[in-house]
Amino acid sequence: MLGYHVPEPDEAMLISGARSRGDEPFRVVIGHGKWVMPFFRRVSFLSLAMYEAEIEERCVTGQGILLDVRAVIAFKVANDTASIVNAAQRFLSEQEQEMSTLTGRIFSGHLRSIVGSMTVEEIIRERQKLADEVLTASKIEMGNIGLLVDSFQIQSIDDGNLGYIAALAAPHNAAVQRDAQIAQAQARQAAAEAEQASLREQAKYQRETEITQAEYKKDIDRANAEAAQAAPLAQARAQQEVMEEQRRLAQKRADLREQELQAEVVKPAEAEAERVRIMAQADADRTRIAAEAAASNNRIALDQQLIEQLPLLVSEAAKGLAGARLTVLNGPEGISEMVSGVVAQGLSILGTLKENLGSTNNPDENGQGELQANPAPPVN
């Protein structure tokens, strides 16, 4: 083989004919390629894949009972250089056949040895213990030939129809059957109870359904009756609400019209009436003030006239006394008293005239007054 060589992922490449780096008789290459000098080097390949070996061995237990034991071994060449060298030196020419045969012989020997130290009961109950002991005992020898054991599984144990294993299993089988029968009876009883419970639940459901339907129908009838009674009431309420809404609308329209009338008619009329009243009041006040002024002026003039007529009144009164027969008792004092009485009479007449003139000089309906003078009464 010449040139550049690359081993498979599950292979180890062995290069012989060259000086190795350690004590190995040849160079071991795993996972990468290498140039090999032609004519002076030789390349070989050793598989690192998994292999199986089956064994079927007749063993004698510690009780002297023959047992046929079948087992399977999973093994391979280990990945380290020393194991590869050991396996290559032993199995390179016929790797699979030779490794399987030698592995079966190693495990068969240890299996016979360990089964001979155990009873049938132990083997039956503790099958994994048997497998672990065989595997542990075989690892050392397998490692010496470069092989690695991944697993050892016992597939079957048979006493060759002696009935010993069956006898061992009989109580258990009876208990299992008894338990199975009990379980089956319990299952049937549970099924019957479940069926009865289901029937009771169905009957209960049927009764509740009938009651519910009856109540539902009653509720529907009551609701229909209430609806039938409520329809006229609702219609009456609706009509009443419509009439109330119409009344409110009419009231709003009336209020609006009243506001319009207030703004268009009443307010202008009141304003005009107020204007007329104010004008009339102003005219009346003006007339009254003018009449009062005129009356005041006429009174002043009348008083002046009366004052001017006072001497005349006194003179007339004196004339009346001149023709009278009077007796003076007190002399000059009596005369003075008499004269004072005449003057007082004249003043009294003047006061009477003023009162009469005051009543006749009031303004008339047109605000005008007329001054009238009554003739002085005669003095007796």
Secondary structure, 3 states (H helix, E strand, C coil): CCEEECCCCCEEEEEECCCCCCCCCCEEECCCCEEECCCCCEEEEEECCCEEEEEEEEEECCCCCEEEEEEEEEEEECCCHHHHHHHHHHHCCCHHHHHHHHHHHHHHHHHHHHHCCCCHHHHHHCHHHHHHHHHHHHHHHHHHCCEEEEEEEEEEEECCCCCHHHHHHHHHHHHHHHHHHHHHHHHHHHHHHHHHHHHHHHHHHHHHHHHHHHHHHHHHHHHHHHHHHHHHHHHHHHHHHHHHHHHHHHHHHHHHHHHHHHHHHHHHHHHHHHHHHHHHHHHHHHHHHHHHHHHHHHHHHHHHHHHHHHHHHHHHHHHHHHCCCCCCCCCHHHHHHHHHHHHHHHHHHHHHHHHHHHHHCCCCCCCCCCCCCCCCCCCC
